[in-house]
Amino acid sequence: MHDDYEDTGDDFADDRPSKSQLKRDMDALQDLGQELLALPEKRVAALNLPESLMDAIKEGRRIVAGTARSGKKRHLQLIGKLMRQVDPAPIREAVAEFKLGRAQDALELHQAERWRERLVEDDNALQGFIDSFDEVDVQQLRSLIRAARKDRAQAPEQRNGRAWRELFQLIKSHLLASKGATPDDAEDAEADDE
């Protein structure tokens, strides 16, 4: 036939992604869109997304709260379609940063809880806490520990719990201060979560 035609065996080779790959990519964008809906509004606003996508996210938050499953699914498909126009990398980073922040917050709360338990249960833990945290008001700490122990010794229905909560707040503030955060930073993080 044609002598200058060379048969390489790659007649059907194409650089385009397969339909399956396109479907996986679209599903990934929809999943990312769903995670984007879970982010606080301040964090989403900081991403500087296109207006159409921002409107879809706002509408999605309203829909997700009280719509049938099919409505949510269709809206997530819309968000996934709109996300094709943006670079998903900064969005993935924002979502990962938010999840990491929540995990670190939970870890700090668990650490504060462990300190509180040790302080109430063990007299020797007081010196360890004083050694670990600078500028602790020892008199206030001892007073709160005594009150928490006294409250804990009462019957459950007679417990007040005030000293128990105040002791936790004192411990948490020292944990945050040791990490360079202030109590105001913790309140800002809690506001972001809402």
C-alpha positions as CSV (number, residue, x, y, z in Angstrom):
1,M,0.0,0.0,0.0
2,H,2.0,2.9,1.3
3,D,5.7,2.3,1.5
4,D,6.4,5.3,3.7
5,Y,3.9,4.1,6.3
6,E,5.6,2.5,9.2
7,D,3.6,0.2,11.4
8,T,4.6,0.7,15.0
9,G,1.8,-1.3,16.6
10,D,0.6,1.8,18.5
11,D,-2.3,2.7,16.2
12,F,-4.5,3.1,19.2
13,A,-2.0,4.7,21.5
14,D,-3.4,8.0,22.8
15,D,-2.2,10.5,25.4
16,R,-5.7,11.2,26.6
17,P,-6.7,9.7,30.0
18,S,-9.1,6.8,29.9
19,K,-12.8,7.2,30.8
20,S,-12.1,5.3,34.0
21,Q,-9.3,7.8,35.0
22,L,-11.5,10.7,34.2
23,K,-14.2,9.2,36.4
24,R,-11.7,8.7,39.3
25,D,-10.5,12.3,38.9
26,M,-14.1,13.6,39.1
27,D,-14.9,11.5,42.1
28,A,-11.8,12.8,43.8
29,L,-12.9,16.4,43.1
30,Q,-16.4,15.7,44.5
31,D,-14.8,14.2,47.6
32,L,-12.6,17.3,48.0
33,G,-15.7,19.4,47.5
34,Q,-17.4,17.6,50.3
35,E,-14.5,18.2,52.6
36,L,-14.5,21.8,51.5
37,L,-18.1,22.1,52.7
38,A,-16.9,21.0,56.2
39,L,-14.3,23.8,56.4
40,P,-15.2,26.9,58.4
41,E,-16.3,29.8,56.2
42,K,-13.2,31.9,57.2
43,R,-10.9,29.2,55.8
44,V,-12.8,28.8,52.6
45,A,-12.8,32.6,52.1
46,A,-9.0,32.6,52.5
47,L,-8.7,30.3,49.5
48,N,-9.8,33.0,47.0
49,L,-11.9,30.7,45.0
50,P,-13.9,31.8,41.9
51,E,-17.3,33.4,42.8
52,S,-19.3,30.7,41.1
53,L,-17.6,28.0,43.3
54,M,-18.0,30.1,46.5
55,D,-21.8,30.5,45.7
56,A,-22.1,26.8,45.1
57,I,-20.3,26.1,48.5
58,K,-22.7,28.5,50.3
59,E,-25.7,26.8,48.6
60,G,-24.2,23.4,49.4
61,R,-24.1,24.2,53.1
62,R,-27.7,25.1,53.0
63,I,-28.7,22.1,51.0
64,V,-26.7,19.6,53.0
65,A,-28.5,20.6,56.2
66,G,-32.0,19.5,55.1
67,T,-32.3,18.0,51.7
68,A,-32.9,14.5,50.4
69,R,-29.8,12.4,49.5
70,S,-30.2,12.9,45.8
71,G,-30.2,16.7,46.1
72,K,-26.9,16.6,48.1
73,K,-25.4,14.2,45.5
74,R,-26.4,16.4,42.6
75,H,-25.0,19.5,44.3
76,L,-21.7,17.7,45.1
77,Q,-21.5,16.9,41.4
78,L,-21.9,20.6,40.6
79,I,-19.2,21.5,43.0
80,G,-16.9,18.9,41.5
81,K,-17.6,20.3,38.0
82,L,-16.8,23.8,39.2
83,M,-13.7,22.7,40.8
84,R,-12.3,21.6,37.4
85,Q,-11.6,25.3,36.9
86,V,-9.3,25.7,39.9
87,D,-6.1,24.2,41.1
88,P,-7.1,21.6,43.7
89,A,-3.6,21.6,45.5
90,P,-4.2,24.6,47.7
91,I,-7.7,23.3,48.6
92,R,-6.2,19.9,49.6
93,E,-3.6,21.7,51.7
94,A,-6.2,23.8,53.5
95,V,-8.3,20.7,54.2
96,A,-5.2,18.8,55.5
97,E,-4.1,21.7,57.6
98,F,-7.6,22.0,59.1
99,K,-7.7,18.3,59.9
100,L,-4.2,18.4,61.4
101,G,-5.1,21.4,63.5
102,R,-8.2,19.6,64.9
103,A,-6.1,16.5,65.7
104,Q,-3.5,18.6,67.5
105,D,-6.3,20.4,69.5
106,A,-7.7,17.0,70.5
107,L,-4.2,15.9,71.5
108,E,-3.7,18.9,73.7
109,L,-7.1,18.4,75.4
110,H,-6.2,14.8,76.1
111,Q,-2.9,15.9,77.5
112,A,-4.6,18.4,79.8
113,E,-7.0,15.7,80.9
114,R,-4.2,13.4,81.8
115,W,-2.5,16.2,83.8
116,R,-5.7,16.9,85.7
117,E,-6.2,13.2,86.5
118,R,-2.6,12.9,87.8
119,L,-2.8,16.1,89.8
120,V,-6.0,15.0,91.6
121,E,-4.9,11.4,92.1
122,D,-1.2,11.8,93.0
123,D,0.5,14.3,95.3
124,N,3.8,13.9,93.6
125,A,2.4,15.1,90.3
126,L,2.2,18.6,91.6
127,Q,5.9,19.0,91.7
128,G,6.2,17.6,88.2
129,F,3.6,20.1,86.9
130,I,5.5,23.0,88.6
131,D,8.8,21.8,87.1
132,S,7.2,21.5,83.6
133,F,5.5,24.8,83.4
134,D,7.0,28.2,84.3
135,E,5.0,31.0,85.9
136,V,2.4,28.7,87.4
137,D,0.5,30.2,90.4
138,V,1.3,27.4,92.8
139,Q,-1.2,28.6,95.5
140,Q,-4.0,28.8,92.9
141,L,-3.1,25.4,91.6
142,R,-3.0,23.8,95.0
143,S,-6.4,25.4,95.9
144,L,-8.0,24.0,92.8
145,I,-6.6,20.6,93.3
146,R,-7.9,20.5,96.9
147,A,-11.3,21.7,95.8
148,A,-11.4,19.1,92.9
149,R,-10.5,16.3,95.3
150,K,-13.1,17.4,97.8
151,D,-15.7,17.6,95.1
152,R,-14.8,14.2,93.7
153,A,-15.1,12.7,97.2
154,Q,-18.8,13.6,97.3
155,A,-21.6,11.5,96.0
156,P,-22.1,12.0,92.2
157,E,-25.4,13.8,92.6
158,Q,-23.9,16.3,95.1
159,R,-20.9,17.2,93.0
160,N,-20.5,20.7,91.7
161,G,-17.7,20.2,89.2
162,R,-16.7,23.9,89.2
163,A,-13.2,23.3,90.6
164,W,-12.8,20.3,88.3
165,R,-13.5,22.6,85.2
166,E,-11.4,25.4,86.6
167,L,-8.4,23.1,87.1
168,F,-8.7,21.9,83.6
169,Q,-8.8,25.5,82.2
170,L,-5.7,26.4,84.2
171,I,-3.8,23.3,82.9
172,K,-4.9,24.0,79.4
173,S,-3.8,27.6,79.5
174,H,-0.3,26.5,80.7
175,L,-0.1,23.9,78.0
176,L,-1.0,26.5,75.3
177,A,1.5,29.0,76.8
178,S,4.2,26.4,76.7
179,K,3.6,25.8,73.0
180,G,3.6,29.5,72.2
181,A,-0.1,29.9,71.8
182,T,-2.3,32.1,73.9
183,P,-5.8,31.4,75.2
184,D,-7.1,33.8,72.6
185,D,-5.6,31.6,69.9
186,A,-7.5,28.7,71.3
187,E,-10.8,30.7,71.3
188,D,-10.1,31.7,67.6
189,A,-9.6,28.1,66.7
190,E,-12.8,27.1,68.4
191,A,-14.6,29.9,66.5
192,D,-13.2,28.6,63.2
193,D,-14.6,25.1,64.0
194,E,-18.1,26.6,64.3
